[in-house]
Amino acid sequence: MKVIVNVDCTPEEARTFFGLPDVKPLQEAMLKEVEARLKANLAAMQPEALLRMWFPDASSLEPWRQFFANLVQPKT
């Protein structure tokens, strides 16, 4: 024997029926926190900031700068 039951309700009504908590306010608060942290960390993703973080001593970049400058300068 098969019994098929169709229930037409919204997700909120189903959540209330099964006694599950409404996590929408928590989700919105967490999303705001994640967005704020991403915006704060975007400045660190700029190329200059990354280079300063990877190479804190600017003099260590000089050989690389000369190497790349020699690559792009035409030989005369």
URTA-V671191 format. One record per residue. N is the residue number from 1. OMEGA is omega in whole degrees, -180 to 180 (NA if undefined). D_LAST is the distance of its C-alpha to the last C-alpha in whole Angstrom. Layout:
N:OMEGA:D_LAST + N:OMEGA:D_LAST
//
This chain:
1:178:91 + 2:175:88 + 3:179:88 + 4:179:85 + 5:175:85 + 6:179:82 + 7:180:81 + 8:179:80 + 9:179:79 + 10:177:75 + 11:178:73 + 12:178:75 + 13:179:78 + 14:179:78 + 15:179:76 + 16:-179:79 + 17:-179:82 + 18:177:80 + 19:179:80 + 20:-179:76 + 21:175:75 + 22:-176:73 + 23:-178:69 + 24:178:67 + 25:178:68 + 26:179:66 + 27:179:63 + 28:179:62 + 29:180:62 + 30:179:60 + 31:177:58 + 32:179:57 + 33:179:57 + 34:179:54 + 35:180:52 + 36:180:53 + 37:178:51 + 38:179:48 + 39:-180:47 + 40:-177:47 + 41:179:45 + 42:180:42 + 43:-180:41 + 44:-179:40 + 45:176:38 + 46:-177:35 + 47:-179:32 + 48:180:32 + 49:178:35 + 50:179:35 + 51:178:32 + 52:180:34 + 53:-178:37 + 54:-178:35 + 55:-177:33 + 56:178:35 + 57:-175:33 + 58:-179:30 + 59:179:28 + 60:179:28 + 61:-176:26 + 62:178:23 + 63:178:22 + 64:180:22 + 65:179:20 + 66:179:17 + 67:-179:17 + 68:177:17 + 69:178:14 + 70:179:12 + 71:-175:13 + 72:178:12 + 73:178:9 + 74:178:6 + 75:179:4 + 76:NA:0
//
